[in-house]
Amino acid sequence: MGLFFKMFVTVVLTFLNVFTFPIFGFFAGEDNYQVKDAEDIKLNFAAISDIHMTDEFARVQVLKCGLWDMDHAADKLDALVLAGDLTDHGLEEEYENLKKAFEPYTPAKEILMVVGNHDTWTDEDDRYEPAKENFIRYSKEITGRELTECYYTTEINGYTFIVMASEGTSTSAYISDTQLQWLREEMDKAAEKELPIFVVSHWPLAETHGLPVTWGDEEPELLDGSFGDQNYQVEAILKDYENVFMISGHIHNGLVNDRQADIYGYTSVESDGSFHSINLPSYMYMGIRGRVFNGLGYSIEVYEKEVLIRARSFTSDVWYTDYDVTIPLV
Ligand SMILES: [Fe+2]
């Protein structure tokens, strides 16, 4: 096959995938978004990360494919978590494209936006304030949520979601003493409910999910790819509680299960006692490890005694059942 013919086929297939899925996906049927046990479920949400919206039309379409899938779920999602790097540079025109992708759909009853490092790269002079302003403005416009800080707490079906945010513009997070104090207070309040607590942060904890090696620097340093300087303070707070589920992105890994742990040296879902860490693949970019595809994320189903974490490509309407993890609650 000639090179030009191959290129032609690739372009045609990409076109078909991106532009026709919302039409033909409707007829797919057997892999539709449906929870395992609709009668007993307490909370049902999707989590995706690293959308990296730009001014490119194709990125809007790729996001729309996933939102379409969620919008057509058999059981309406209680929430959709967007775990940071919503945009490539935190720019107004990128947020406008993000908003445009959401406009035709209602993927979930509530949407939680989370700040990632790319969302803080708004200002040429490296100031944080313009990034914060854009995030707060578009959080209101896209999700209806009124914020005063980029970090916040919300309750969905009685379950607490604590959303952390960097207050700096570096690749690692900067978590102020005020936010650390707030985190402690919010965890205390959440623990009183004796229900699982969901903590969402773009940044994973150091030494989880293959860090620092999976961050990819040639000479990795221990805190690479993690929260950075406040990493161990955050970790100490979170690990004081039971049934904590931390959801992160940032590394752009693919899905890795127990069976592949000896190849990659980590898994996408890791537990330390009753602290559980879920690292989301990049939604927009394919990683270099594990199962890779675009539109990947997790469907998270909470039942009375367990949490079921199910991998899905939201763009192609496919469950990756090899990557399901069931976590019993204590
Ligand atoms: Fe990213």
Residues whose N, C-alpha, C, O or C-beta is under 5 A from the ligand:
A	BS01	LIG	D50 D85 H250
